[in-house]
């Protein structure tokens, strides 16, 4: 019974410490825009210029 309690305490401690891990925020240059259609992506590119990046999900108009 003591081994079971000790194992449970160890597991809880490990999970708690894993949640306390410090991470550095990812720094990106510019704005990232995800658009559903390429048509909207082209408009976003025109607005952003060279201040960001645009990724379109559907690039084929036949879909």
C-alpha positions, 0 to 999 in steps of 0.5 A, spaced: 500 500 500 505 504 501 508 503 494 502 505 491 501 511 495 509 513 493 508 512 486 502 516 486 505 522 489 511 521 485 506 521 479 503 528 481 509 531 483 512 530 476 506 532 472 506 538 477 513 540 475 512 539 468 506 544 468 511 549 471 516 549 466 518 556 463 518 557 456 520 563 452 515 566 447 516 565 440 518 571 437 515 572 429 517 578 425 511 581 422 504 578 422 501 572 420 495 571 416 491 565 414 486 565 409 480 560 407 481 562 400 486 564 395 482 570 393 482 573 400 489 571 401 491 576 395 487 581 399 491 580 405 497 580 401 496 587 398 494 590 405 500 587 409 505 588 404 512 586 406 510 587 414 507 580 414 506 573 411 499 570 408 498 563 407 492 560 404 488 554 405 485 553 398 489 555 393 485 552 387 479 555 385 476 549 382 475 546 389 
